[in-house]
Amino acid sequence: MKSIIDSAKNWTLPMAIVIGTAGFPVLGYFSFLLPWFIFGMLLLTFCRIPLSEIRFTAMHFWLLALQLGGSILAYFLISPFNILLAEAAMVCIIAPTGTAAAVITRKLGGSAASLTSFSILSNLGVAVAVPLLFPLVHPGDGDIGFLATFFTILQKVFPLVILPFILAMFLRRFTPVLNEKLSNLQEWAFYMWSIALMIVVAKTVNSLVHDPAGGITAIWLGLIAMSASGLQFFIGKQLGRFYNERITAGQALGQKNAILGVWMADTYLTPIVSIAVSAQLVSQNLFNAWQLWMARRAEEKKAHSKEARHLVSG
C-alpha cells in the first residue's frame, strides 16, 4: 500500500497536467477556488519559516537584475524579427516568482526562507518595473498610468503573497500551538498546488481551444515560452552555485506566477501573448515534476544503501 502511495506522489504533477487537459470543459468553472488554494498553500509554507530567516542577500538582487534586465534584453534581441514573439519572451522573463515556488523548493531540498525573501522582492520589483517598461514597448490603450497599474498589481500580489506571510508571522507570535499544527501539514500545501495546477491547466487549454490565433503562431509562442523557461532555470541554478543555493536560485528565476503574467499580457501587450505564459506554466511544471521524481529516486537509493550497510554491519 505504501509503495502505491509513494508512486502516486511521484506522478502527482504530471497527473495534474493530464487531468487538467482532459477535463478542461468542467474544471475551468472552478477557477474561483484558485485564490483560496494559493492562500492556504502559502500559509502552510510560511508557518515553517521564522521571521528572522527572511533576509535579502546579494544573490537575491542578482536574480532580480537577471529577471528585469533579461526581459529587456530578450525584447530588443527578438523584436527586429518579430514583435509578437519579442513581447512573449519579455513577459515570460519579467513575470515574478510563482506563488508555489516555495513549496516545490522545500520538497527539492532548497531553502523556502530564501525563496520567500526573493519572492517578495521579485513581486515588488515587477510592480514598479512593468508600468514603466510595457507602455514603452507597446503603447496604446493598455497605458492606464503608473500609479493605477502599481496599485492594481499590488492588489493581486498582496492577498496571494504578502497577506499569508503576515498571517503566518502573527500565528507564530501569538498562537504558537496553532502555528505548530499548521507547520506539520506541509504535504497538504503540495496537494493544494496540484489541484490549483489542474484548474490553471484547464483554463489554459480552454483558451487555446477557443483562441482565434493561427496554429503556427501558437507553436512559435509555445517554443519561445519553453526556451525562456528552460534558460531561466539553467541560469538561476548556475548563479546559485556561487552561493550554495543552486536549487533555490533555479526555482526563484525559473518558476513564474503565470496568473499575474497572463494579466500583464492582456493589460499591456497583445492578448495572444498570454498563450506563451500559459505554455510556460505547463513547461515549468513538467520540469518540476521531473525534478521531484529525480529527488525521490535519490532519496530511495540513499535509503536502500543505508539499509544495505546496516544489514552488512549487522
C-alpha positions in Angstrom: 0.0 0.0 0.0 2.8 2.4 0.9 4.5 1.8 -2.5 1.3 2.7 -4.2 1.0 6.0 -2.3 4.7 6.8 -2.9 4.2 6.1 -6.7 1.1 8.4 -6.7 3.2 11.1 -5.1 5.9 10.8 -7.7 3.4 11.3 -10.5 1.2 14.0 -8.9 2.3 16.9 -11.1 2.1 15.0 -14.4 -1.3 13.6 -13.4 -2.5 17.1 -12.5 -1.5 18.3 -16.0 -3.1 15.4 -17.8 -6.4 15.7 -15.7 -6.5 19.4 -16.3 -6.0 18.9 -20.0 -8.7 16.2 -20.3 -11.2 17.9 -18.0 -10.9 21.5 -19.3 -14.6 21.8 -20.2 -15.5 21.2 -16.5 -12.5 22.2 -14.3 -12.3 25.7 -15.8 -15.5 26.6 -13.9 -13.7 26.1 -10.6 -11.2 28.9 -11.2 -12.8 30.9 -8.4 -11.2 28.5 -6.0 -7.6 29.3 -7.1 -7.0 32.3 -4.7 -8.1 30.1 -1.8 -5.8 27.2 -2.7 -2.9 29.6 -3.2 -3.5 31.4 0.0 -3.8 28.2 2.0 -0.7 26.6 0.4 1.5 29.7 1.1 0.1 30.0 4.7 1.2 26.4 5.5 4.6 27.0 3.9 5.2 30.3 5.7 4.2 28.8 9.1 7.5 26.9 9.0 9.6 30.0 8.3 10.8 32.2 11.2 10.7 35.9 10.5 14.4 36.0 11.4 15.2 33.9 8.3 13.6 36.4 5.9 16.5 38.5 4.7 17.8 39.8 1.4 21.2 38.8 0.1 23.4 39.7 -2.9 22.1 36.6 -4.7 18.5 38.0 -4.5 19.5 41.3 -6.1 21.4 39.5 -8.8 18.3 37.4 -9.5 16.2 40.5 -9.7 18.7 42.1 -12.1 18.5 39.0 -14.3 14.7 39.0 -14.2 14.3 42.6 -15.2 17.4 43.1 -17.4 16.9 39.8 -19.1 13.3 40.7 -20.1 14.6 44.0 -21.7 17.5 42.2 -23.5 15.2 39.5 -24.9 12.8 42.0 -26.3 15.5 44.0 -28.1 17.1 40.9 -29.5 13.9 39.4 -30.9 11.9 42.5 -31.8 13.8 43.1 -35.1 12.4 39.8 -36.3 9.0 39.5 -34.7 7.4 42.0 -32.3 4.8 39.4 -31.0 7.5 36.9 -30.1 9.6 39.6 -28.5 6.7 40.6 -26.3 6.1 37.0 -25.4 9.7 36.5 -24.4 9.6 39.7 -22.3 6.6 38.8 -20.3 7.8 35.2 -19.7 11.0 36.5 -18.2 9.7 39.5 -16.3 6.9 37.7 -14.6 7.6 37.4 -10.8 8.4 34.2 -8.9 5.4 31.9 -8.7 3.4 31.5 -5.6 4.1 27.8 -5.4 7.8 28.1 -5.8 8.4 27.9 -2.0 6.5 24.6 -1.8 8.5 23.0 -4.7 11.8 24.4 -3.4 11.2 22.9 0.1 10.4 19.5 -1.4 13.6 19.6 -3.5 15.7 20.4 -0.5 16.2 24.1 -1.1 15.7 27.0 1.2 12.0 28.0 1.4 13.0 31.1 3.5 15.5 32.3 0.9 12.9 31.7 -1.9 10.2 33.6 0.1 12.6 36.5 0.5 13.2 36.7 -3.2 9.5 36.2 -4.0 8.7 39.3 -2.0 11.5 41.3 -3.7 10.5 39.9 -7.1 6.8 40.8 -6.9 7.5 44.3 -5.6 10.2 44.9 -8.3 7.7 43.8 -11.0 5.0 46.1 -9.6 7.4 49.0 -10.2 9.0 47.9 -13.4 6.1 46.7 -15.5 4.1 50.0 -15.6 7.3 51.7 -16.7 8.5 49.2 -19.3 5.5 47.8 -21.0 3.9 51.0 -22.2 7.2 51.9 -23.8 7.3 48.7 -25.9 3.6 48.5 -26.6 2.0 52.0 -26.3 -1.8 52.2 -26.7 -4.9 51.5 -24.7 -3.0 49.4 -22.2 -1.4 52.6 -20.8 -3.5 53.1 -17.7 -1.0 55.1 -15.8 1.8 54.2 -13.4 0.1 54.6 -10.1 -3.1 52.8 -11.2 -1.1 49.9 -12.5 1.1 49.8 -9.5 -1.8 49.5 -7.1 -3.6 47.0 -9.4 -0.6 44.7 -9.4 -0.2 45.3 -5.6 -3.9 44.2 -5.1 -3.1 41.0 -6.9 0.2 40.4 -5.1 -0.9 41.3 -1.5 -3.6 38.7 -0.9 -1.7 35.9 -2.6 1.8 36.6 -1.3 2.0 39.2 1.4 -1.1 38.5 3.4 -0.4 34.8 4.1 3.1 35.8 5.1 1.8 38.4 7.6 -0.8 35.9 9.0 1.8 33.2 9.4 4.1 35.6 11.4 1.1 36.6 13.5 0.3 33.0 14.3 3.9 32.2 15.1 4.0 35.1 17.6 0.6 34.9 19.3 -0.7 31.3 18.7 2.4 29.1 18.6 0.4 25.9 19.2 -1.8 26.5 16.1 1.3 27.6 14.1 3.0 24.3 15.1 0.0 22.3 13.9 -0.2 24.1 10.6 3.6 23.7 10.0 3.2 20.0 10.3 0.8 19.9 7.3 3.3 20.6 4.6 2.1 17.7 2.4 -1.2 19.5 2.2 0.5 22.5 0.6 1.9 20.4 -2.2 -1.5 18.8 -2.9 -3.3 22.1 -2.8 -0.9 23.3 -5.5 -1.6 20.2 -7.6 -5.3 20.9 -7.5 -4.7 24.5 -8.4 -2.5 23.4 -11.2 -5.3 21.2 -12.6 -7.6 24.2 -12.7 -5.0 26.5 -14.3 -4.1 24.0 -17.0 -7.8 23.6 -17.7 -8.2 27.3 -18.2 -5.1 27.3 -20.4 -6.4 24.5 -22.7 -9.8 26.2 -22.9 -8.1 29.5 -24.1 -6.1 27.6 -26.7 -9.2 25.8 -28.0 -11.2 28.9 -28.4 -8.4 31.4 -29.3 -8.5 32.6 -32.9 -4.7 32.7 -33.3 -3.3 30.6 -36.1 -1.7 27.2 -35.2 1.8 28.3 -36.4 1.7 31.4 -34.2 0.7 29.3 -31.2 3.5 26.9 -31.9 6.1 29.7 -32.0 4.7 31.2 -28.8 5.0 27.9 -27.2 8.6 27.4 -28.3 9.5 30.9 -27.0 7.9 30.1 -23.7 9.7 26.7 -23.3 13.0 28.3 -24.3 12.6 31.1 -21.8 11.6 28.8 -19.0 14.5 26.4 -19.6 17.0 29.2 -19.9 15.9 30.8 -16.7 16.1 27.6 -14.7 19.6 27.0 -16.1 20.9 30.5 -15.4 19.3 30.5 -11.9 20.9 27.2 -11.0 24.3 28.4 -12.3 24.1 31.6 -10.3 23.0 29.7 -7.2 26.2 27.5 -7.3 28.2 30.6 -6.2 26.0 31.0 -3.1 25.5 27.3 -2.4 21.8 27.7 -3.2 21.5 26.0 -6.6 18.0 24.6 -6.1 16.6 27.8 -4.6 18.0 30.2 -7.2 16.9 27.9 -10.0 13.3 27.9 -8.7 13.4 31.6 -7.9 14.2 32.5 -11.5 12.5 29.7 -13.4 9.2 29.2 -11.7 6.8 32.0 -12.6 3.5 33.5 -11.4 1.5 32.6 -14.6 -1.7 34.1 -13.4 -0.1 37.5 -13.0 1.8 37.0 -16.2 -1.5 36.4 -18.2 -3.0 39.6 -16.6 0.1 41.6 -17.7 -0.1 40.3 -21.2 -3.8 41.1 -21.5 -3.5 44.6 -20.0 -0.3 45.9 -21.7 0.6 43.6 -24.6 -1.2 41.7 -27.4 -3.7 39.3 -25.7 -2.4 36.4 -27.8 0.9 36.7 -25.8 -1.0 35.1 -22.9 -0.7 31.8 -24.8 3.1 31.9 -24.2 2.6 32.5 -20.5 0.2 29.5 -20.4 2.7 27.4 -22.2 5.4 28.4 -19.8 3.2 27.3 -16.9 2.9 23.8 -18.4 6.6 23.5 -19.3 7.8 24.7 -15.9 5.6 22.2 -14.1 6.7 19.4 -16.3 10.2 20.3 -15.3 9.2 20.5 -11.7 7.6 17.0 -11.9 10.9 15.6 -13.4 12.9 17.3 -10.6 10.7 15.9 -7.9 10.9 12.4 -9.5 14.7 12.6 -9.6 14.8 13.8 -6.0 12.6 10.9 -4.8 14.8 8.4 -6.7 17.9 9.8 -5.0 16.2 9.5 -1.6 15.1 5.9 -2.3 18.7 5.0 -3.4 20.1 6.6 -0.3 17.6 4.7 1.9 18.4 1.4 0.2 22.1 2.0 0.5 21.8 2.8 4.2 19.7 -0.3 4.7 22.2 -2.5 2.9 25.1 -1.1 5.1 23.0 -1.8 8.2 22.4 -5.4 7.1 26.1 -5.9 6.4 27.2 -4.4 9.7 24.6 -6.5 11.5 
